[in-house]
Amino acid sequence: MVTIRLARGGANKRPYYRIIVADRRRALNGNNIERIGFYNPLATANEKKIQVDMARVQFWLSKGAKPTERVAQLLKQATPA
C-alpha cells in the first residue's frame, strides 16, 4: 500500500519534514517514490511554513494512496480557503 507521509530531516531541535509518497513497508527515512512538498514547523516570518504540490497529491489519492493523520491535517491547511 502506498502512503503519503512525513520524512524528518534537519538538525537537532530544528525539525524539517518532507512530505513524501512511499510504500508503507519502507523505512521512515528510506527510499520514497516521490517528494511532493515540505513542512517547516519552525518557519520564521519570511519563510514558508508549508508547501505542497496539490496536483500530485490529487494524482496519488486517485491511485489509492492513503495520507497519514498528520499529513491529512497539513493538506487541509495547505488548501486555499
C-alpha positions as CSV (number, residue, x, y, z in Angstrom):
1,M,0.0,0.0,0.0
2,V,1.2,3.5,-0.9
3,T,1.1,6.2,1.8
4,I,1.6,10.0,1.9
5,R,3.7,10.7,5.0
6,L,6.3,12.8,6.6
7,A,10.1,12.2,6.5
8,R,12.1,14.0,9.1
9,G,15.2,16.0,8.3
10,G,17.0,19.0,9.8
11,A,19.3,19.3,12.8
12,N,18.7,18.6,16.4
13,K,15.8,20.7,17.8
14,R,15.3,22.2,14.3
15,P,13.0,19.7,12.5
16,Y,12.2,20.0,8.9
17,Y,9.8,17.5,7.2
18,R,9.5,16.4,3.6
19,I,6.0,15.3,2.5
20,I,6.7,12.1,0.5
21,V,4.8,9.3,-1.2
22,A,6.2,5.9,-0.2
23,D,5.4,2.3,0.2
24,R,4.3,1.8,3.8
25,R,6.7,-1.1,4.2
26,R,9.8,1.1,3.7
27,A,11.7,2.8,6.5
28,L,10.5,6.2,7.5
29,N,13.5,8.0,6.0
30,G,14.2,5.3,3.5
31,N,13.5,5.0,-0.2
32,N,10.5,7.0,-1.4
33,I,8.5,7.2,-4.6
34,E,8.2,11.0,-4.9
35,R,8.6,14.1,-2.8
36,I,5.5,16.3,-3.1
37,G,6.2,19.1,-0.6
38,F,7.7,20.2,2.7
39,Y,6.6,21.3,6.2
40,N,8.8,23.6,8.3
41,P,7.2,23.9,11.8
42,L,9.8,26.4,13.0
43,A,9.5,28.8,10.0
44,T,10.2,32.4,10.6
45,A,8.0,35.3,9.2
46,N,9.8,35.4,5.9
47,E,9.9,31.6,5.3
48,K,7.2,29.3,4.0
49,K,5.8,27.0,6.6
50,I,4.2,24.5,4.2
51,Q,4.3,23.9,0.5
52,V,2.5,21.1,-1.3
53,D,2.1,20.2,-4.9
54,M,-1.7,19.7,-4.8
55,A,-1.9,18.3,-8.3
56,R,0.4,15.5,-7.4
57,V,-1.5,14.9,-4.1
58,Q,-4.7,14.5,-6.1
59,F,-3.0,12.2,-8.5
60,W,-1.7,9.9,-5.8
61,L,-5.0,10.0,-3.9
62,S,-6.8,8.9,-7.1
63,K,-4.3,6.0,-7.3
64,G,-5.3,4.8,-3.8
65,A,-2.6,6.4,-1.6
66,K,-3.7,7.0,2.0
67,P,-2.3,10.0,3.9
68,T,-1.3,9.7,7.5
69,E,-3.4,11.6,10.1
70,R,-0.8,14.4,10.4
71,V,-0.4,14.8,6.6
72,A,-4.2,14.9,6.2
73,Q,-4.2,17.9,8.7
74,L,-1.4,19.6,6.8
75,L,-3.2,19.1,3.5
76,K,-6.3,20.9,4.9
77,Q,-4.0,23.8,6.0
78,A,-2.3,24.0,2.6
79,T,-5.6,24.2,0.5
80,P,-6.7,27.8,-0.2
81,A,-9.8,28.7,1.8
